[in-house]
Amino acid sequence: MSVVVPERARLVERNAMERALDRASGGRAIPGNAIRHLTDGPDTFAAMREIIRAARNWIHFENYIINNDATGRGFAELLAEAAGRGVAVRVLYDYFGCRGTSSSFWKSLRDKGVEVRCFNPVSILRPIESIERNHRKYVSADGAAAIVGGLCIGDEWQGDPARKRRPWRDTAVLVRGPAVPALELSFAHTWGLAGEALPELEPSNREEAGAAIIRVVEGIPASLRVYRTIQLMATGAAERLWITDAYLLPPQPMMAALIAAARDGLDIRLLVPGRTDIPVIAALSRVGYRELLEAGVRIWEWRGPMLHAKTVIVDSTFFKVGSSNLNASSLRSNYELDLLIEDERVTGDAIQQFRADLSRSVEVVLRRPRWAMGKLADRVPPVARAAVGPGLTDHEPSTEERSRRAVVNLRQVASGARRSIAGATVFALVGGGILFLAIPKIMATILAVACFWLGGTAAWHFHQRRRLTADE
């Protein structure tokens, strides 16, 4: 009877994990890449400008939000200059994300030789398809260098020291090496969905540039690639799972994976945006925390400017960075782009940044309500409260940041409500009944319009399907 030696056992286990990650992420491991960790807008935008200025053949510029502000206009000028020197410049923006950007902004780019496309314009005739958004943040040049992360193009990410506005907290990476052509294929996919297919391009450099192994995780609606990859890493992690996320509302199976890993002794840490100073909203937004905290998951709330990063650190080996938030719309309905990086040096940089972020955050802990005293204290369940921690006195949030924080608060409150199906059902039924009693004519009209719209849309889709079938 043969005995498997420990080294052989570890090799078999590693190979099995690699195959599982390949299948979950939808991409093969690509070795030989150089990675540079980029923190916040000033660092990332400087790297973007560098590769745009160095481009000689083509530039691909894809983002969910490109604002018509000082930052957006600055990049528009750089892209126009590149087009003027003969570089093929392609810009892909999302219709919904850029709804506040004027058409004159795009026209100016087109007039200067930039090819601009809008991804998936919203249409009432295609309500289901209109949900699918292009949430990717990507810049590349000549197939030799690319930047992937969570940053949109706007002044919020650049910051304004003169007005006491720090840049939003975000993360990206600069990639050089054989993984860049794979990223170009991902761009070609979304570019082709918005118009004619991208012509075949020959990358300027396929040589190895470093030691990092990269899996390109191309998020496609209903593919659940990022979802399955993170679940797999949560299942296979041996030491730590540290998550930074702007809109952390994980589906129940992912919640269960985090809870199971924490109960097994894994170091699970979640860093999420800071909450509102309104006590009632703050309390409601933490309703969903109790189950995680009781299992041993540790949660911190960021106390700086808007937290927009989307990263996952697994042990001392894996680092996930990109555009995907851990919520249903991002994981299931959007086109996203993430990198799963396997490199101890890069992961070490990410660990160091995570610890630095925790120093500007406060930990959320379970405590008994102050009014629960004596025998009542044993009967009343503890509530999640933020411990006393550092504040931020040198930052004045903009209107946009306040608005984003409000969205985060409302989503967290909704998440807490969803954890009680009975409570959510009662709330919806009682609320609907009150509205019908208070404004019966308006509610009836709204209901009738909704029925006609849904019925008409379904009939149009049925007609289109029959026509396509007949053509075939």
N, C-alpha and C positions, 0 to 999 in steps of 0.2 A: 504494500500500500504506500503510495507516494505522499509526501508531505509538502505542502506549498510553503515556501520560505517567505518570511515577512516582506522582503523587497519585491518578490514576485507578486505577492498579494496586493501590495500598494500599487504596483504597476497595473494590475488587472482592474483594481478599483478606479484608478485614474482614467484608464481608457474607457471604462463604462461611463464615468461622469462626463468625459469629453463627448462621447457619442450622444448622451442624453442632452447635453447643452446644444450640440449641433442640431438635433431634431427640434428641440424646444424653440431655439432662436431662429431657425430657418436659414442659418448661415454657417459655413465652415470656418474653422479657426485659420486665421491668416497670420503667419509669423513674420518677423523681420521689420517691425515698424518702430519709428521714433515718436514718442508722445511728449507733448508739453502741456502741463496743467495750467489752465487759464482761470483766473479768479476775477469776477465782476466785469463790468463794461469797459472801463478804461484799458485794462490789460487785454481783453478779448478784441475790442475794436481796433486796438493798435496792431494786433496780429492779423486781423482781417485786412486792414489797409496795406499791410506789408505784402501779403500775397496777391492783392489786387494790383498793386503797383509793379510787382514782379512778373505778372502774367504776360505771356507772349502769344498764346494761341486762343485760349477761351477762359471765360469766367462763368461759373454757375452760382447764382445768388438766390437762395430759396428761404423764405421766412413767412411765418404766420402773420406777424405784424411788422409793417414798415411804415413808420409815421412820417408825415410831412412836417417835421420839426428840424431843428438845427442839426441833430444827428443824422436824420434821414436824408436831409438835403446834402449834407457832407458826403455821404456815401453815394448819392446820386451823381454828384460832381465827379467823384473818382471813377465811377462806372462809365460815365459819359466820356471822360478823358481816355479810358482804356479802349472804348469803342472807336474813338477818334484816331488812335494809333493802330487800328486794324485788328484788335482783339474781338472775337465773337463773344459778346456779353449777353447772357440770358438771365432774366429775372422772373421768378415765379412767386406770386403772392396769393394769399388766401382771400377770397371775396369777403367772408364774414370778419376775419381778423383785421382787414384793412378797410372796413366800412367807413372809418373816419378819415381816410386819406383821399384827398380830392383827385378827380379824374385828370386835372391839369398836371398833377405831379407825374402821372404815368405818361401822359401825352408828351411832356417835356423830355422824358427819357427816350421815348420812341423817336421823337424828332431828331435826337442826337445819335441815333444808330443802335440803340439798345433794344433787343427783342424782349418784350414784356408780355407775360401771360397771366391771366386771372384764373385761379383754381376754383372750379365748381360754384358758379354764381347761384345764389339761392333762388329757387322758383317754387311758387305755390303748386305748380303742376307736378313737382317732384319732391314732395315733403320728406320722404324717407331718405332719398339720395342727398338732400340738402343738409341732413344731419352730419354727413361725412365731411370733415374739414381737414385741410392740410396744416398740421400743427408743427411741421418740421422747421428746424433752424440750421441752415447749412450754407457754407461758402466753400468753393473750391476753385483751383486754377490749374489748368494744363494737366490734370490728372496726377500732379506731383505733390500737392499740399491741400489739405482740407481742414475746416473747422466745424465741429459738431458740438452742440450744447443746448442750453435752455434759454439763451438770450434772444430777445426780439430786438428790432432796430428802433430805438427811441431815446429821448432825453432821460427817461426814468432810469435806464441802465447806464447812462453816462455820468449822471450826477451833476450838481452845480454847487461847488463850494461857496461861491459868493452869496447864494441864497440858502445856505445851510442845508443843502439836500445831498445826502450821500447817494452813491449809485446803489441800485437794487442789488441784493445779494444773489449772485448767480454763478454758474460754473460751465465751462466749456473745455475742450481739448483741441490742440493743433496736432494733426496727424501727417506724417510723411512716411511713405513706404508703400508696399504692395496692397495695403487695405484701401488706398485712395481710389483705384479703379473700381473696386467693389462698391464704394460709396457713389461713384459716378453712375453706376448701373441703377442705383436707387433713385438718383435724381432723374435719370432717363425715364423711369417708370412714371413718376408724377408729372414730368414735363409732357410726356405723351398723352396722359389723361386730359390735359388742358389744350391739346392741339395736335399738330403733326408730330410724328416720332422724331426723336433726336437723331441727327446723323451719326454714323459710326465714327468714333474718335479714337485716335491712337495716343495713349498716355505718354508723356515725355520721359517717364522714369518708372521702371518696375523693379529696380534694385532694392535690396534690403537696406534699411536705414537705421535699424535699432534692434532691440531684443523683445519688444512688446508683441504679444499675440492678441489679435483683435477678431471679434465676431461682430459683423454688422447686423444689427437687429432691425430689419425693415418692418415697421409697424404698418399693417394693412387692415382696414375694417374687417372684423369678424375672424381675423387670423389668430388673435390672442397670443402673439409671439412674446411680447414683453411680459405679459401676465404669466405665461407658463415658465419663462426663463427665471423670473424672480421667485416663483413658487418652488422651482427646482433648487435654486440656490439656497432658499430658506430651509429646504428639506435636507440638503447635503452639507450645510455649513457646520464647521466643527468648533469655531471659537467665537466669532462675532458676526452680527448683521446690523449695520448702521445705515439708517435711511434718512435722507433729507428730501423733503417734498413740499411743494407749495400748496397742493390741494389733496391732502392725504385722506381719501375716502375709499379704502380698499374693499373689494368685494368680499363677501363672507368667507369663501374658501381661502382667500389670502389671509384674512384675519385669523382663521383657524390655524393656518400654517405658522403665523407669527406666534400665536399663543402656545401652540405645541412646542415650538423651538425654545421659547422662553421657559416653559415648564421643565424642559429637558436640560436646563442650565446654560443655554446659549446667551451671550451678551447681546440683547436686542435693545437698540436705542433709536428713537424716532425724534427728529428735529423738524418742527413745524412752525409756520408763521406765528408771530405774537398775536394775542387776541385783543379785542376791544377793551377799553377801560370801563365800559358799562357793566356793572356787576351781574345783572340778570342775563345779558347776552353771553358774557364770559362763562357763567355757570352752565347755561344751556349748551354752549358749544363744546363743553367737555363731557357731556353725557356719555358719549361713546368711548371715553377713555377708561372707564372703570374696569371693564372686562380685561383690557390689556394690562392695566396696572396691577390688578389682582393676580395675573399670571406671571408677573415679574418683568414685563416690558417697561423700560424707562423712557419717559417722554419729556422733551424740553420744548419750551416756547421761545422763539427768537425775539430779541428785544431791539434789533436794529431796524433799518429800513426794510421795505418789503422783501421777504424771502421768496425767491423764484426758482431756486436750484432744484434739480431732480437727479439725485445721485443715490447709489446703493454701494456699500462696501461690504465685501464678504471675506472674512478671515483676513489674512495679509496678502491675498493673492488677486482677488477679482474686484474690479471697479466698474460699475455701470454708470454711464453719463449720457445725457441726451435730452430729448424733448418730452418724453412720456411722464405724465403724472400718474400716481397710483389711484386712479378713480375710474369709474365705469366708462365715461365718454372717451377718455384718453386710451384706455386699454382695449376698448371694443369698437369704437366708432370712428377714430381719427387715423389719418396717415401720420405716422410718427417715425422718428429716426433716432436710434440709440446705438451706443457702442458698449460691448462687454469686453473690457480690457483685462488681460492676464499678464501682470507685470508687478513684481514686488516693489520696485522703485516708484512707479506711478501710484500704486495703491498706498504706499507709504506717504506720498505727498497728500493724497486724499484724506488719509487718517489724520495727518497733522492739521489739515484745514478744518476737518470736522471738529477736532478738539478745540481749535481756535474759535470756531463758531459757538461751541458750547459755553465758552467763557463770556459770550455776549448774550447768553440765554438764561432762562430760569427753569428749573425742573418742576414738573407737575407731580404732586403726591396726593395720596388718599388721606383725608382727615375727617374726623367726626365733625358734624356741624356744631358750632359754638353753643347753640341753644339746647343740644342734646346732652343732658347732664344726668348724673345718678343712674338709676336703673334703665332709663330711656336710652342712655348712650350705647348699651349693648344691643338694643333693638333697631336703632336707626342705622342704615347702611352708610359707610363713609362716602364722601364726595371728593371729586378731583379738584384740587386747588393749586395755584401756582405758588411755589415757595418764594420768599423774599430774595430778590436778585438784582443784578445791575440794570439800571435804566439807561436811556439814551437822551442826553441833553444837547448834543451837537447836531441834531438832525431835525429838520422841519419838513414833514411829509407834504407832498403835493396833493392836489385834488384827485389826480389819477391814482395815487397810492392809497388815499383814503377810500376811494371807490373799490379798489381791489381788495383791501382789507375787509370791507363790508361784504363783498362776495364770499370771501373765505369764511367769515363768521356765519353767514346764512347757510352756506353749504354744510358747515359743521353742525349747525342746529338741525338742519334737515336730516343729516346722517344720524344724529342721536334719536330723532323721531322715528326714523325707519327701523331702528332696532327694536321697536315695539310695534309689531304689525297691528295688534288690536288698537293701540293708541292712535296710530296713523289712520286706520280705517274709521274709527269713531270721529276723529278730527275732520276727515274729509266729508263724511256723511252729514255730520251736524253742521259744518260750515256751508255745505251745499244747500241743505234745507233752509238755513237762515237766509241765504241769498235769494232763493226762490220765493220765500215769503216776503222779503223786503222789496225786491224789485222783480216781480214775476214776469212782466213784459220784456224787460231787458234780458233776463236770463233765458226766457223762451226763444227770443230772437237769436241770441248767441248760440244756443243749442241747435236751432234750425240751420243757421249758417254753417256751423261745424258739420252737421250731418250732410248738407248739400255738398260742401267742399270735399269731405272724405268720399262720399258716393261718386261725385264727379271725377275725382282723382283716380279712384279704383276703376271706373269705367274707361277712362283714358288709357290707363296702363293695360287693361284687358284688350282694348282695341289695338294698341301698339304691339302687344304680344301676338295677336291673331294676324296682323299684317306681316310681322316678321316671319311667322310660321308659313304663311302663304307664299312669301317671297322665296323661302327656302325650297 
